[in-house]
Amino acid sequence: QVEYVDQVVQVPVQKQVQVPMVQTVQRHVEVPQVEYVDQVVHVPVQKQVQVPMVQTVQKRMVQTVQRHVEVPQVEYVDQVVHVPVQKQVQVPMVQTVQRHVEVPQV
């Protein structure tokens, strides 16, 4: 005779989960080509030169002649004039105050 003995055994559960797959895609990007064209330009060099100044001086013969000139004489006549002097005087201010005085009846 065969005897079966059942025994409970824990069996791990396996779940399947969908994991998204990351894909890297190569994209072609057009980069415009920049071309630099250099042009040679002639720049004239400016130099500063010191030019000497030439002065021409004319010489003249000068003669001095004496002349007699009559100068009129001016005479000043002074006259004494009396000018009155004005003085300022401080005048005191007078205040009048009214007082009520009671006279007793006799």
HUHU-V658791 format. One record per residue. N is the residue number from 0. RES is the residue in one small letter. D_CENTER is the distance of its C-alpha to the mean C-alpha in Angstrom with 1 decimal. Layout:
# HUHU-V658791
n/res/d_center
N/RES/D_CENTER
N/RES/D_CENTER
This chain:
# HUHU-V658791
n/res/d_center
0/q/115.8
1/v/112.1
2/e/109.9
3/y/106.3
4/v/103.9
5/d/100.6
6/q/97.6
7/v/94.1
8/v/91.6
9/q/87.8
10/v/86.6
11/p/82.8
12/v/81.5
13/q/79.5
14/k/77.0
15/q/75.4
16/v/71.7
17/q/70.0
18/v/66.9
19/p/64.5
20/m/64.3
21/v/60.8
22/q/60.9
23/t/58.4
24/v/58.4
25/q/56.9
26/r/54.8
27/h/54.2
28/v/50.7
29/e/50.0
30/v/47.0
31/p/46.0
32/q/46.2
33/v/43.1
34/e/44.1
35/y/41.7
36/v/43.0
37/d/41.6
38/q/42.0
39/v/42.1
40/v/40.2
41/h/40.9
42/v/37.8
43/p/38.9
44/v/38.0
45/q/36.4
46/k/37.5
47/q/36.5
48/v/39.5
49/q/39.7
50/v/41.9
51/p/43.6
52/m/43.3
53/v/46.7
54/q/47.2
55/t/50.3
56/v/51.5
57/q/54.2
58/k/56.6
59/r/58.4
60/m/61.3
61/v/60.5
62/q/63.4
63/t/63.1
64/v/65.3
65/q/66.0
66/r/66.2
67/h/67.4
68/v/65.3
69/e/66.4
70/v/63.7
71/p/64.6
72/q/64.9
73/v/63.0
74/e/64.6
75/y/62.7
76/v/64.8
77/d/63.4
78/q/64.7
79/v/64.3
80/v/63.3
81/h/63.5
82/v/60.4
83/p/61.1
84/v/58.8
85/q/57.5
86/k/57.2
87/q/55.7
88/v/57.8
89/q/56.9
90/v/59.5
91/p/60.0
92/m/59.8
93/v/63.0
94/q/63.1
95/t/66.3
96/v/66.9
97/q/69.9
98/r/72.0
99/h/74.7
100/v/77.8
101/e/80.6
102/v/84.0
103/p/86.8
104/q/89.9
105/v/93.1
